[in-house]
Amino acid sequence: MKKTLTSAAVCCSLLSVLHSAQADVSLTVTAVTDYTLNGISQTQSDPALQVGLDWAGENGLYVGAWTSNVDFGENDKTSQEIDVYFGKYWQLTEKIGLTTGLAYYAYDGASYSDDYNYPEALAKFGYNSSLGDSELNFWYTNDYNGLGAGNSVVVLAHKFEVAEGHNVRFIYKHSKSYDVDKFAWGGSNEDSYDHFRAEYTTSWKGIDFNLAVEDTSNLADYYDADERVVLSIAKTFGF
């Protein structure tokens, strides 16, 4: 509990200090029918309410905090996830951008919830062309879910406009554990799995809509990770 609150307090303090600089500060509120992380439900297929606070500077620096309710099952009283993150964006060429950063995932709700806390490093490459926006992203932690296991996620994604204001995005993710003796995916010591997701996005009167279908490989028998449809509605407020 103390660790979780400290992480959020540090991020909010940074945001308040940086607010005086020339930058954008935004607050995003999202309602989603199911909070899934890499294809695995974090809410037992139930809805979630999520809030994010972000600061982005003209020099590419960014800081943020994000929270959502979670539900890991009736035998686990963890109820809240609070993430903090910071990093920097570089425009490498006219069409290629790079985002780097560090994130910290923290959990609250029970005395043991902070045992799940873990850090993660990221590198995201973006490529913009007349055919749409492509991404190649890398995530890595050396302490997945606080278990001391190394885990990475590689993401390939492409978004294109099908009509003015209407976009489709296809996402492929490969998650891999490097310490299956500490953490493995599935019930037979699988060291990896794949996640597939297709999204339709649009906006109406300042409200963002995301309708997605997704599925995972070899996880449905062991996690809440079978095929599903997820709808999210979000509103962002600028300051």
C-alpha positions in Angstrom: 0.0 0.0 0.0 2.7 2.4 1.0 4.8 1.6 -2.1 1.8 2.2 -4.4 0.8 5.5 -2.9 4.4 6.7 -2.9 4.7 6.0 -6.7 1.5 7.9 -7.5 2.6 10.8 -5.2 6.0 11.1 -6.9 4.4 11.2 -10.3 1.8 13.8 -9.3 4.5 15.9 -7.7 6.5 15.9 -11.0 3.4 16.8 -13.0 2.7 19.8 -10.7 6.2 21.0 -11.0 6.4 20.6 -14.7 3.0 22.1 -15.3 4.5 25.6 -15.3 6.8 24.7 -18.2 5.6 25.1 -21.8 3.9 21.7 -22.3 0.6 19.9 -22.7 -1.1 18.4 -19.6 -4.1 16.1 -20.2 -6.5 14.0 -18.2 -8.1 11.0 -19.9 -11.1 9.1 -18.4 -11.9 5.7 -20.0 -14.8 3.2 -19.5 -14.0 -0.2 -21.0 -16.1 -3.4 -21.1 -13.0 -5.5 -20.1 -9.5 -4.5 -19.1 -7.2 -6.8 -21.0 -3.4 -6.7 -20.8 -1.7 -8.4 -23.8 -4.9 -10.3 -24.3 -5.4 -11.5 -20.7 -8.3 -10.0 -18.8 -7.3 -8.2 -15.6 -10.9 -7.9 -14.4 -12.4 -11.4 -14.9 -14.1 -10.1 -18.1 -15.8 -7.4 -16.1 -15.8 -3.6 -17.0 -13.2 -1.2 -15.8 -13.0 2.6 -15.2 -9.6 4.0 -16.0 -8.0 7.4 -15.5 -4.7 8.7 -16.9 -2.8 12.0 -16.3 -0.1 12.9 -18.7 2.5 15.7 -19.2 4.3 16.1 -22.5 7.0 18.7 -23.1 8.0 20.3 -26.4 11.5 18.7 -26.0 10.0 15.2 -26.2 10.0 14.4 -22.4 6.8 12.9 -20.9 5.6 11.9 -17.5 2.4 10.2 -16.6 0.3 8.2 -14.2 -2.6 5.7 -14.9 -4.9 3.7 -12.8 -7.6 1.0 -13.3 -9.6 -1.3 -11.1 -8.5 -5.0 -11.4 -9.9 -8.4 -10.3 -7.6 -11.4 -10.2 -10.2 -13.8 -8.9 -12.2 -14.5 -5.7 -9.1 -15.7 -3.8 -7.2 -12.5 -4.5 -8.3 -9.2 -3.0 -6.1 -7.0 -5.2 -8.4 -4.3 -6.6 -6.4 -1.5 -8.1 -3.5 -1.0 -10.5 -1.6 2.2 -10.4 1.2 2.8 -13.1 3.7 5.6 -13.3 6.0 6.2 -16.3 8.4 8.7 -17.9 10.5 8.9 -20.9 11.5 10.8 -24.0 10.4 10.9 -27.7 12.8 11.5 -30.5 11.9 12.4 -34.1 14.7 10.5 -35.9 13.8 11.3 -39.5 10.8 12.9 -41.2 8.9 9.6 -41.0 10.5 7.7 -38.1 10.1 8.4 -34.4 11.5 6.7 -31.3 9.9 6.6 -27.8 11.9 5.3 -24.9 10.8 5.1 -21.2 10.5 3.3 -17.9 7.2 2.3 -16.3 6.4 0.9 -12.9 3.3 -1.2 -12.3 2.0 -1.1 -8.7 -1.0 -2.9 -7.2 -3.2 -2.2 -4.1 -6.2 -3.7 -2.3 -4.6 -6.3 0.0 -1.5 -6.4 2.3 0.3 -8.7 -0.3 -0.8 -6.8 -3.4 2.5 -4.8 -3.7 4.3 -8.2 -4.1 3.1 -8.0 -7.7 4.8 -4.7 -8.4 7.4 -4.6 -11.1 9.3 -2.2 -13.4 9.4 -2.3 -17.2 11.6 -0.6 -19.9 10.3 0.2 -23.3 11.4 1.2 -26.8 8.9 2.1 -29.5 9.7 2.8 -33.1 7.0 4.5 -35.3 7.0 4.8 -39.0 4.5 7.1 -40.8 3.8 6.7 -44.5 1.0 7.3 -47.0 -0.2 3.7 -46.2 -0.7 4.5 -42.5 1.3 4.3 -39.2 3.4 1.3 -38.4 5.0 0.4 -35.0 7.7 -1.9 -33.7 7.7 -1.9 -29.9 9.8 -3.7 -27.3 9.0 -4.1 -23.6 11.2 -5.9 -21.0 11.2 -6.5 -17.3 13.5 -8.5 -15.1 10.9 -9.0 -12.4 7.6 -9.9 -14.0 4.8 -9.7 -11.4 7.4 -9.5 -8.7 8.5 -13.1 -9.3 12.1 -12.3 -10.4 11.5 -13.6 -13.9 12.6 -11.9 -17.0 9.8 -11.3 -19.6 9.6 -9.4 -22.9 6.8 -8.3 -25.2 7.5 -7.6 -28.9 4.7 -5.7 -30.7 4.0 -5.2 -34.4 1.1 -2.9 -35.3 -0.2 -1.0 -38.3 -3.0 1.6 -38.4 -4.6 3.0 -41.5 -7.6 5.2 -42.3 -10.5 3.5 -44.0 -12.6 6.8 -44.2 -12.1 10.3 -42.9 -12.2 10.0 -39.1 -12.4 6.2 -39.1 -9.3 4.0 -38.6 -8.5 0.3 -38.3 -5.4 -1.0 -36.4 -4.0 -4.6 -36.4 -1.8 -5.7 -33.6 0.4 -8.7 -33.0 2.2 -9.3 -29.7 4.7 -12.0 -28.6 5.2 -12.4 -24.9 8.2 -14.5 -23.7 9.4 -15.6 -20.2 13.1 -16.1 -19.8 12.9 -17.9 -16.5 10.2 -20.6 -16.8 11.3 -22.0 -13.4 10.0 -18.8 -11.9 7.1 -18.0 -14.2 5.7 -19.8 -17.2 2.7 -19.1 -19.5 -0.1 -21.6 -19.5 -0.3 -24.9 -17.6 2.6 -26.8 -19.2 5.5 -24.5 -18.7 5.1 -22.6 -21.9 7.7 -20.0 -22.3 5.7 -17.8 -24.7 2.4 -17.0 -26.3 0.9 -14.8 -29.0 -1.8 -12.2 -28.9 -3.8 -10.9 -31.8 -6.0 -7.8 -31.8 -7.9 -5.8 -34.4 -9.4 -2.4 -33.6 -11.8 0.1 -35.1 -11.4 3.6 -33.8 -13.3 6.8 -34.3 -14.3 10.0 -32.5 -17.5 11.9 -32.0 -17.9 15.3 -30.3 -14.6 14.8 -28.6 -15.3 11.3 -27.4 -13.0 8.5 -28.6 -14.4 5.0 -29.4 -12.4 1.8 -29.7 -14.1 -1.5 -30.7 -11.7 -4.4 -30.7 -11.7 -8.2 -31.2 -8.8 -10.2 -29.8 -7.5 -13.6 -29.0 -4.4 -15.4 -27.6 -2.6 -18.7 -28.4 -2.5 -21.6 -25.9 -3.7 -19.6 -22.9 -7.5 -19.9 -22.9 -7.5 -23.1 -20.7 -5.4 -21.4 -18.0 -6.2 -17.7 -18.0 -9.2 -15.5 -18.9 -7.7 -15.0 -22.3 -10.0 -16.5 -24.9 -11.5 -14.7 -27.9 -13.5 -11.6 -26.9 -14.9 -8.3 -28.1 -13.9 -5.2 -26.1 -15.4 -1.7 -26.3 -13.9 1.4 -24.8 -15.1 5.0 -24.6 -12.7 7.7 -23.6 -12.7 11.5 -23.1 -9.6 13.6 -22.9 -9.4 17.0 -21.1 -6.6 19.3 -21.9 -5.1 21.9 -19.5 
